[in-house]
C-alpha cells in the first residue's frame, strides 16, 4: 500500500508541475535562463512537497516507525526517495513538452509554406505587367482635364494602392505605416462614391509606427464592411474603423451598420475565413479575432502581438 501511494504521489506531483510548465515554456521561450531558473525553483518546491507527501503516506500506512524514522530523515535517503524521482520525472516530461511544441511549430511552418505557395501561385496567375499598368494610369491621368481635381486625385490614390499591392504586399511583413496608408487610400476612394446618407469614420492612433504586420491583413474586414454596408434612406449608414497600439498589442476594429432585412454576414466568407487561418498560422494563440454581429451592427476586432 505504501509503495502504491508513493507512486501515485510521485506521478501526481510531476504531472501537476508538467501542466504548469506548458504555459511557462511558451511565455519564456525566448528567455531560457529565466525559464531554467524558474524550472529549478519549482522543482525544489515540488520536491519538498513530495517529501511531505511521502511522510504522510508512511504515517498513514504505518511504516513510519522504529529504525525507519532515522532512515527517512537522512539527506541521502531524501535524495533518492524524492529529489531524483522528481527531477528525473520533471526533466523527462519537460523534454516531452518541448518536443511536442517543436513538432506543432514544425507542422505550422509547413502549413504556412503551403499557404504561402498557394497564395503566390494565385498572385502570379492574376498578375499583369506592372509597368504597363502604371504607364497606362499615367496616360489616363494626363488625359483628364486639369480642372477636374477630384478625378485626378482619385486616379492618383488608386495608383498608390496598386503600387502597394504589386510591390510591398509580396513581403512576409510590412511596416504598419504602409498598411495604414493603404487603408486610408481605400477609405478615401470608397467615400467618394457615397453621399451624405453615409457616415465614414476612421481613427488611427499616434503610435502606429516602428513595428511590422502581415501585408493586406486589415483590408479584408474593411472591404467586408463596405461590401455589406446598410443602405437605409431614413437612418445613418456608417462604417467605423479604428487602429491603435496598446502596450505590446496592436488592436484594430471595424464596424458597419447592417440592413435589418439582411442576414448578418457570417464568418464563413472566404476572405474572413482566410484571414482567420492566417492568424492561426502566423501567431498561433497569440492573436485574437472576434466577430460581434446582430441585425443592426457587424463588428470585427483583431488583436495582434507586436
PyMOL commands that set and color helices and strands:
alter all, ss='L'
color gray80, all
select helices_A, chain A and resi 2-27+32-61+67-72+75-126+130-143+149-166+168-170+176-192+219-227+270-283
alter helices_A, ss='H'
color red, helices_A
select strands_A, chain A and resi 174-175+198-204+212-213+237-246+249-257+288-293+297-305
alter strands_A, ss='S'
color yellow, strands_A
deselect
rebuild
show_as cartoon
